[in-house]
Amino acid sequence: MSQDDAGIDLETSLGYLLKEAASALRAAMEDVLRPLGMTITHYSCLELLAQRPGSSNSDLARGAFVTRQSMNVLLQTLERDGFVTRPSEAPVGKVLPTKLTPRGRRSLEQATAAVRSVEVRMLSGLSDADHAAALRILRSMVSSLRADPAADADAGSAVADRGGGLASGV
């Protein structure tokens, strides 16, 4: 199924396929986290805090791909429910360093096992070499997209020559 030159062929668009994969991954993660009373953002926040204790609201928001305001609301809830602690006043500047409580760690252990099962299922059709190649390719794509947007004009003609492109907003 091909579209005219102005459109994007969804059958061959890597951008569209990445969005489809991200959507499927999100749905699978939601399915295993929901019985634990968690959202993906809740899990991401706990995982980030386990790996980076004392992170600020801004750091956690960036790591979980949400706004600072959304993360602040989540942190207030997690603190109220005993999953994290934050000082009442910032020790330095305005940053309130957040830490996991023992309850937060126990909850994270369950969630990590559930999320790991989703990742194992997602990767079940890949060899070790395919897995390594996928990591390398995806990292390269992220790096390219975060690079200088002025380079996009040059890269756009090369992508068009291959008949591909990113489906923006899809």
matplotlib code that plots the C-alpha trace (Angstrom):
import matplotlib.pyplot as plt

x = [0.0, 1.8, 0.9, 1.7, 5.1, 3.7, 2.5, 4.3, 4.0, 3.0, 4.1, 7.7, 7.9, 10.2, 8.7, 5.2, 6.5, 8.4, 5.2, 3.3, 5.9, 5.9, 2.1, 2.2, 4.9, 2.9, -0.3, 1.6, 3.3, 0.0, -1.5, 1.1, 1.4, -2.4, -2.9, -0.1, -1.9, 0.7, 0.9, 3.9, 4.8, 4.6, 6.8, 9.3, 9.6, 10.3, 12.9, 14.6, 14.8, 16.3, 19.0, 19.4, 18.5, 18.0, 16.8, 14.9, 11.4, 12.8, 15.2, 12.4, 10.1, 12.7, 13.5, 9.8, 9.0, 6.3, 6.0, 7.3, 3.8, 2.7, 5.7, 5.0, 1.5, 2.7, 5.4, 2.9, 0.8, 3.7, 4.9, 1.4, 1.1, 4.6, 6.5, 8.9, 10.2, 11.2, 12.4, 9.9, 12.5, 15.2, 18.6, 20.2, 18.4, 14.9, 15.5, 13.7, 15.7, 13.4, 14.2, 12.5, 11.1, 11.3, 7.7, 8.6, 11.5, 9.2, 6.6, 9.4, 10.6, 7.2, 6.8, 10.3, 9.6, 6.4, 8.0, 10.9, 8.5, 7.1, 10.6, 11.5, 8.3, 9.0, 12.6, 11.7, 12.0, 15.5, 18.9, 21.5, 23.1, 19.7, 19.2, 22.6, 22.0, 18.5, 20.1, 22.8, 20.3, 17.8, 20.5, 21.7, 18.2, 17.7, 21.1, 20.2, 16.9, 18.5, 21.2, 21.1, 17.7, 19.5, 21.0, 17.5, 17.3, 20.4, 19.2, 15.7, 16.8, 18.7, 15.7, 13.5, 15.9, 15.3, 11.6, 11.2, 10.6, 9.2, 5.5, 5.3, 2.6, 1.5]
y = [0.0, 3.1, 6.7, 9.6, 11.4, 13.9, 11.1, 8.6, 4.9, 3.5, 0.0, 1.1, 4.0, 3.3, 6.2, 4.7, 1.2, 2.7, 4.4, 1.2, -0.7, 2.0, 1.8, -2.0, -1.8, 0.8, -1.3, -4.4, -2.5, -1.0, -4.5, -5.9, -2.7, -2.1, -5.1, -3.7, -0.3, 1.4, 3.5, 3.5, 7.0, 5.7, 2.8, 5.0, 7.4, 4.6, 3.0, 6.3, 6.9, 3.5, 4.2, 7.9, 8.5, 12.1, 13.1, 16.4, 16.8, 18.1, 15.2, 12.7, 14.5, 14.4, 10.7, 9.7, 11.9, 13.9, 17.6, 18.9, 19.6, 16.1, 14.7, 17.0, 15.7, 12.1, 12.8, 14.3, 11.2, 8.8, 10.7, 10.6, 6.9, 6.2, 5.2, 8.1, 10.8, 14.4, 16.9, 19.6, 22.3, 22.2, 21.6, 23.7, 26.0, 24.9, 21.3, 18.7, 15.5, 12.5, 9.0, 5.7, 4.3, 0.6, 0.3, 2.0, -0.5, -3.5, -2.1, -1.5, -5.1, -6.4, -3.9, -4.6, -8.3, -7.6, -5.1, -7.4, -10.2, -7.8, -7.0, -10.7, -11.3, -8.4, -9.6, -13.3, -13.4, -11.8, -13.5, -11.9, -10.4, -9.0, -7.5, -5.8, -4.5, -3.2, -1.3, 0.2, 1.2, 2.7, 4.7, 6.0, 7.1, 8.9, 10.6, 11.7, 13.1, 15.1, 16.5, 19.9, 20.2, 22.2, 18.8, 17.5, 19.3, 17.4, 14.1, 14.5, 14.2, 11.0, 9.5, 10.4, 8.6, 5.4, 5.9, 6.2, 8.9, 9.5, 9.7, 12.8, 12.9, 9.3]
z = [0.0, -1.2, -1.0, -3.2, -2.9, -0.4, 2.0, 4.1, 3.4, 6.8, 5.7, 5.5, 7.9, 10.8, 12.7, 12.5, 13.5, 16.5, 17.6, 17.2, 19.2, 21.9, 22.1, 22.4, 25.1, 27.0, 26.9, 28.1, 30.9, 32.0, 32.1, 34.5, 36.6, 37.1, 39.5, 41.6, 41.9, 39.7, 36.6, 34.3, 35.6, 39.2, 38.4, 36.4, 39.3, 41.8, 39.4, 38.9, 42.6, 43.2, 40.6, 41.5, 45.2, 46.1, 42.6, 42.3, 40.9, 37.7, 37.3, 37.9, 35.5, 32.7, 33.4, 33.4, 30.3, 32.1, 33.1, 36.4, 37.5, 36.8, 38.7, 41.6, 42.0, 41.8, 44.4, 46.8, 46.4, 46.8, 49.9, 51.4, 50.7, 52.3, 49.1, 49.2, 51.6, 51.0, 53.5, 54.4, 53.4, 50.8, 52.3, 49.5, 47.1, 46.1, 45.4, 47.6, 47.3, 47.2, 48.5, 48.5, 51.7, 52.6, 51.4, 48.1, 47.6, 48.2, 45.8, 43.2, 43.5, 42.5, 39.7, 38.4, 38.1, 36.3, 33.9, 33.3, 32.2, 29.6, 28.3, 28.1, 26.1, 23.8, 23.1, 22.9, 19.1, 19.0, 19.2, 21.4, 18.2, 17.1, 20.6, 20.6, 17.1, 18.1, 21.0, 18.8, 16.1, 18.5, 20.4, 17.0, 16.1, 19.4, 19.0, 15.5, 16.6, 19.4, 17.2, 15.5, 13.6, 10.9, 9.8, 9.2, 5.8, 4.5, 6.0, 4.7, 1.1, 1.9, 3.6, 0.7, -1.6, 0.4, 0.3, 4.1, 6.7, 10.1, 10.6, 12.7, 15.3, 14.5]

ax = plt.figure().add_subplot(projection="3d")
ax.plot(x, y, z, "-o")
ax.set_aspect("equal")
plt.show()
